[in-house]
Amino acid sequence: MLSFAFPSAVVSVLPPAIASAKPVDVALATLTTWVLLKALKSMRKRVTTTKLKGPPSASWIWGVGRVTDEAEDSAVLYEKWEQEYGVAYQVPAALGINKVILCDPKALAHLWARDTVTYDHEAATKKMIDISIGKGVIWAHGDSHKRQRKALTPAFSHAALRRMTSVFLNSAYKVRDGWHAILDNAGDGSVIEVQKWMSGIALDSIGLAGFSHDFGATTNQDTDVVKLFHSVGGNPTQLARFFTLLGVAFPWLAEVPIPHNQRVKRLATFMEEISGGWFERSRQEKQELGAATVDEKSVLGLLLKAEVANSELRLSHEEIIDEMKVLLSAGFETSSTTLTWTLAELSKNPTAQEKLREELLGQFANTDPTYDDLNGGLPYLDAVVHEVLRLHPPVAELQREALEDDVIPLGAPIQDANGRVIDSITIAKGTLVFMSVEYLNRSEKFWGPDAKVFRPERWLEGGDLQAGNVKANELRGHKHLLTFNDGPRTCLGKNFALAELKASLSVLVRNFAFEPRDKKDRVERIVGNLVRPKVVGQPGIEVPLRVRRVD
């Protein structure tokens, strides 16, 4: 029979009643204390956080989590609730935890202005970020976040991106050559699964532009590296979904060795090993051959400089490896997803596709656009890219946890749960604050009656935005979109992503025309860590399109 006794050193400082207690009594007392502390914390939130209206809980365990998770488009639900309950409301999450949902531009501006100070990622997200990509700039908070971001910013300057543009174009040209070979063998108008090719462009672009490493993913889409990335980003299992929903209450679930979590750790280990190898090799080259061997304005050059800096820009070795993992992961996943969504949208909208092709061929029939051309000389290309980013943000939603009590102002008054008219919300420390990026990007309230329609013309001169005909101008963020986040956590690689997307499309659309494989094909959203497209009925996250050469 198992027995238990406190160590003598511990007994000497414990009250006699506790020192002589049975193990079961100690366990029960500990559990009771924990429950009471959690209850007191929860009561404090309920007392100090404004009680808001909102949808009823569908389940004590899940709240409305499974309702939104299983919806074909959760943004439609958030829009319906906003119309019913106002610009701020609450929804029940797992195990009785409530989330405050913000749909108000003034409230969102307040939140983003205080991000990384008053607000931070909630515990479950921080845990998953730490496991997958470490304590780099995405994980960091406060002064640490400022320091890391400042050290990395020069790598994404306009001057740096001008040098990288040739890498983006070359990656796209490798795909062009691969598709020509397929069409030579199978015939013009053959079906090509484009998602894996877009993954190749994204992985080779970040590898070469960021770290001078060629993954070779544009010439071999079935490499172990690509498979490893796709194993994490594919269609999540029901068990993985349940763990995500319960993570709001139990962040440690990210450590449980279910298959999805094991794949995340395998990818994290791979990125750590390859990043460490790149950095060590570059450090040795610099020591042996001098500074000229490494471009000091490249990502690796800046990180080498940051390791030995005596200023506020200094990064530890662990931080440097984590920054490399951040850039590799973010640079691959979001770009490949957006490129695939763009080809899917163009295949369904032949008029927009032809208009884009005419713009590109009209200026660049025999040459390639420069970075400055891509950045400001191709308005319809810019409109197409931003319309895709509006309709299909890679990250569907953002959530923060209040690190201290706060008062969030509202641009429009609402009624709280008690019927009082209020123009601000009191937020208690520990409260979860949530926003649906998809809803804000596609809301008819902000974008007009055709908000859910692919229409690049809304971005052009004289369009709804510039004419001030829609309320989207009230929203903050890059071009009034929250796709790249806002405030201190605005996506560091935003301009990198835009240049890569535009350069890749400039090559593909000039050389090929895209159609749905079949008129009956329907593209659905697969929501995991990102929102990916998938043709219904296809395995994994495949998007087969019919591809024809442009004469």
N, C-alpha and C positions, 0 to 999 in steps of 0.2 A: 504493500500500500504506500502511495506517495505521501511524503510528509513535507512540511515547510516550517522554517523558522527564520526570523530576522537575524542577520549577522549581528554579533555582539556590539560592533561599533555603532550600528544603527539603533539597537535596543537601548543603548546608553542615553540616547537623545530623544527617545520616544516616550510619551506618557505611558504609565503602566497599563492603562486600559487598552491601548493600541498594541503595545509590545506583546501582550498575552493573547491578542485576538486570534481567532481561527482564520485560515486563509480565505475561506468562503466569505466570512464577515468582512475581511479587508477588501476583497474584490467587490462585494455588494456596496460597501461604503464608498469605494472609489467610483464605481459606476453611478451611484446616486449623486455624488458630488458633481461628476461630469455632466449628468443630465440637468441638474439644477443650474449649473453655470451656463449651459447652452440655453436653458429656458429663460434665465435672467437676461442673457444677451438678446434673445429673440424678443422678449418683452420690451427691452429698451428700444429696439428698432421700431416695434409697433407703436410705442408711445411717441417717439420723436420723428419718425418718418410719416409724412402726410399720407393719410389713408385715402387711396384713390379708387375710383370705379374701375371695373374691368370684368373680363369674362369669368364665369364660374369655373372651378376646377373640374376637370373631367375624371380625375383619379387622384386619390390621396398620395399614391406613390409617384405618379408621373406629372401631376398638375395638368397643364395643357401641352406638356412637352411632346408627347406622342402625337397629339393632334397636329402640331406644327411640323413635326418631323416627318409625318406620313402624308402631309398635304402635297399635292402636285406642285403648288407654288405658294409657299408660306407668306410671301409678300401680299397676296390677295387677302389672307386672313388678317394681317396687321393693318391693312387699309380698311377693311370692314370694321375692325375694332376701333380704329381711330375715328371713323365716322360716327360710331355709336357712343364712344366714351370720351372723346376729346383728344387734344394734342399731347396729353400725357395720361397714361393709365397704368394699371398694374396687372400682371398675369401671374398665376400660380405656377411655380416650377416644381421640381421634384421634392417630395417629403415636406410640403408646407412652406417652402421658401418662396418668397415673392420677388418678382423683378419689376422695376419701374421702366416702362417703355416710353421713350421720347420720340415725338414726331414733329417737334416745334423748332424752327430754325434758331430762335433766340436761345432756347434751352440747350440745343446742341452746340452752339457757339460757346456758351459758358462752359460746357463740359470739356470741349476740346482745348479750350484755353488753359484748363487746369489739369489736363492729362499729364501723367508722370509725376504730379505733385499731390493734388487732392485725390486723384483717381489713378487706378492702375489696373492691369489685367487681374481678373479674379483668380483665386487660388488654383482652380482646376486648369485654367489656361496657362498659368505660370509654370505649373508642374509639367504639362505636356511640352511647352516650349523648352524647358530645361532639359528634359529627356531627349528631345528630338534634335535641337540645334544649339543647346547650351545657353549660357548666360551672356549672350552677345547683346547687340543694340536693341533687338526686339524684346528681350527679356528685361533689360535694365530699367531702372527707375531713378528719377531725381537727378542729382549731380552726376552719377555714374552714366546715366543715359546721355546727358549733355556732352560729357567728355568723349564717350565712344562715338556719338554721332558727329561731333566736330572733327574727330580724327579721320573719319571715313568720307566726309563730304567732298573733299577735293577729287576723289576718284570718280565722281559723277558730274563734274563741271562740264560746261559746253566744250571747252578745249579738249578734255579727255574723251568726250563722246564723239568729237570729230575724228579722233584717231581710231575709235572703235567701229565706226560705221562700215568700214571695209570688211571687218570680220562678220558683221551681220549680213552684208550682201553676199559674201563668199559662202556662208552657211546655206543661204537660200539658193544660191546657184548649184550647190551640190545636190539639193533636193530636185531642182529643175533637171539636172542631168539624170538623176535616178528615175524620174518620171518619164523622161523621154525614152529611156531604155525599156521601161515597162510598156509604154504605148507602142514602141517599135515591135515588141514581141506579141502583145495581146491585141493591138489595134487601137486606133483613136477612139475615144469615148469609152474606154475601159474603166472599170471601177477600181479606185484606189482608196485604201483605208488611210485617211489623212492624219488622224490623231497621232499615230506613232511617228510620222514624218515631221510634224510640228514639234513633237518632243525632241526630235533630233536637232532641229534648228536651235531650239532653246538651250539644250544641254551643250552643244558645241559652241554656241555664242558665248555663254557665261564662262565656259571652260577656257576658251581662247582669249576673249576680251578681258576677263578678270584675272586669269592665272596662267596664261600662256600654255595651256594644256589642251590637247586635242583628244576628246573622247571618241571621235570617229562615229558618232551616233547618226550623222546624216547619211553615211554610207553603209551602216549596219544597225538597223533599228532593233535588232534582237540581241544586243549585247547584254551582258549580265548587269551592267550599270543601269541601263534603261529599264530592264525588268525589275530591278530593285526599287527604283523610284516609282514605277507603276504599281508595284505590289502594295505600296503604302497609299497611293492616291486613287486606287480603284474603288469599285462599288463596295461600301462597308457592309459587313454582315450585321444581322439583327443584334447579335451579342455586342458588337462594337458600338452600335447605335445606343443600346441600353446603357452601356458603360459611360458613354458621352453624356446622356441625359442625367444619370445619377452622379456624374462627376461634380456637379454644382454643390452637392452635399458631401461627397466623399472624394476629394481630389486624389487621394492615394490609389484610386482605382486605375490610374494611368500606369501604376507599377505592376499590376496583376498580370501574370504572363499568359494572357489570352493571345491567340494568333496575331491579331492586329497589333497589339503592343509589342510583341516580339519582332514583328517586321519593322516597326518604327525604330526599335533599338538596333536592329541589324543595319538599317540605313544610317543611323546616327554613328555607329561604329565605323562604317565604311567612310563616311564623310570626314570623321575625325582622323582616320588613318591617312587618307589621301591628302587632306589639307595639311597635316603635319609633315608629310613627305615633301609637298610642294614648298612649304615655308622653309624647311631645313635645307633643301637643295638651293633655294634662292639665297639664303643666308650664307651658305658656304661659298657660292659663286661670288657674292659681294666681297667676302673676306679674302678670297684667293685672287680674284681678277679685278677688284675695284668696283666703285659705285656705278661706273658706266654700263655694267652688265645688266643692271636692273633699272628700268624706268622708274624714277622716284615718284612720278605722278600716277603710275599704275596702281592697281589695288595692292599687289604684292610689295611694290616699292613703298607705298604709304605705310603698310603694316610693318615692314622692316624698320622704317624711320620711327614709327610709334613705339617700337620695342625698346629703343635706346634713348628716346626723348626724355629730357629732364623737366619738361613743362607739364602743363595740365593735359596734354595730348598723349601722355604715355599710356600704353596698354600692356598688361601682363601677357606672358606667353599663352596662358589659358584663354584670356580674352581674345587674343589674336586668332587662335584656332577656332574659337566660337564665332568670331566675325566671318571667317571664311566659310564656315558651315551655314551661317545665315544667308550669305550672298549666293552660295551655290544652290541652296534649297529654294530660296525665293526667286532667284533668277531663272531657275528651270520651270518650276510649277506654274507660276502665274502667266508667264509668257506663252508657254505651250498651250495652256487652256484657252487663252484669249485668241490666239491665232486660229485654233480649231473652231471656236465659236464664230469667228469672222468668216471663215470659208463656208461654214454651214449657213450663215445668214445671207451671204452673197449668192449661194446656190439657190436659195428660195426667192431671191429678189434680182432677177436678171436685168431689170432696168437700171438699178443702182450699180450692179456689177459692170455693165457696159459703160455707164457714165464714168466710173472710176477708171476703167481701162482707157477710155478716150483721153482723160486728163493725163494719165501716165505716158501713153504713147505720143500724145501731142507734144510733150516736152522732152521725153527721154526715149525716143524710138531706138537710138543707137548708142546711148550712153546711160550711165547710172546717176541718180540724184545724189547730191552731196548731203551732208548732215544739215546744212542750212536750208537746202531745198526741202528736205523732209520736215524740218522744223517750222517752216513758214511759207513755202512756195507752192504747196499742193493742198489747197483748201478742201477739195472733196475727199482726198485721202484722209486728211485730218478729221473731217466730219464722219466718215465711215468708222474710223478707229474709235472715236469718242462715242458714237452711237452704240457700238458693240460694248464698250466699257460701261455705258449707262445701263443697257439692258441685261448684261451678263457680267456683273462684277465677280471676280474670282472668289472673293470673301463675301458671303451672303449677309453676315451679321457681325456686329461688334458689341462686346460687353465689357463693362468696367465695374470695379468694386470701389466704393468710397472708403478712403483711408482716414477720413475725419468727417465730422458733421459739416454739412454744406446747405446752402439755400440756392436752388436753381430757379432763375426768373423765367417766366413764360411770355411769349409774344402775344398770346391770345388767352383770355381767361377761360377757366373750366370750372365745373362743379366737382368738388371732392365727393367721397363716398357718403358724407353726411349732408350733401346738398348745398354746402357753402360755396360761394363763388370765390375763387382764389386766382391770383396772378403769379404765384411762385410755389415751389414745392420744397419742403424741408426734407433733407436726406440725412439719415443717421449713418454714422460710421459702420461699415460692413454691408451696407445696402448694395444690391446689384442693380446697375443701370444699363439698359439695353437699347440698341437701335438696330433696325433692319435696314441694311444698306440697299437691299433689293427694293424694299418698299419706297424708300426715299428717292431712289433713282428712277422708279417707275410709277410713282403716284400721280394720278390724274389731277390731284389738287395742285401739285407743283408743275407738272409737265403738260397739262392739257388733256383733252379727251382722247388723243391718240398716243397717250403715254406708253402704252404697251406694244406699240407698232414700231417696226424698224423703219425709220425715216431720217436718213442723214441730213436732209435739207434743213432740219430744225437748227443745225449748227452754223449754217452759212450766213453771210451778210444779208440782212433783211429777213432772216428767219425769226422764229418766235422768241428765241433768247435775246438776240440783239435788239429786236423791236420792243422788248419788254412786255410781251403779250402773255407771259406765263410767270408764275410765282417762283420758279426754280431759281431766279436771280437772288432770292432771299437766302438760299442755301450756301453755306461755306464749302470749302474744298476746291480742288482743282477743277475749273470750269463748272462749278456748282455740283460736282459729283463727289460722293464719299467713297468712291472706288479706291482711291489712294489714301484713304483716311484723311485726317486734318490735324492741325495743331502740331505739338512737338513730335508726334508720331507719324506725321505725313511720310509716306513711303520714300525712303532715301533713294531708291532706284527708279523713281517715277520717270525721269527723262531718259534713262537707260531703256526702260521698257517701251516707252513711246517710240524711240528711235529704232529699236529692234523690230517692233511690230510693223512700222511703216516701211523700213528697208526690206523686210521679208515680203510684205505684200506687194511692194513695187516690182519685185522680181517675179513672183508667182502669177499675179494678175496680168502682167504684160505677156506672159508666155502661155497661160492656160485659162480655159473657161470652165466653170464648175456648175454642175447640175445635181439635184438629188439623184441617188441611185435609182429610185423608183418613186413615182408620184405619191404612192401610199406611205412612203417613209416619213416617220415623225421623230423629231429630235426631242429627247427628254432631258431633264436636269438630274444629275447624280450628285447628291450632296454628301460630301465627306469633309475633309479638311478644307477643300475648295469645291466650287460648284462646276462640275464638268459636263460637257455635252455627251450624249450617247444616242445612237439611233435605236429606237425601240426594237427589241428582238435580237439585237446583236450581243455577243458575249462581251464581258468586260466593259470597257468604255470606248468601243469602236464607233467611228463615224465614217462609213464608206460613202464616197461621192463619185459621180461620173465625171471624168476629167477629159477634156478635149484640148488639142493644141490650138493656139490662136494663129491664124494665117498672117 
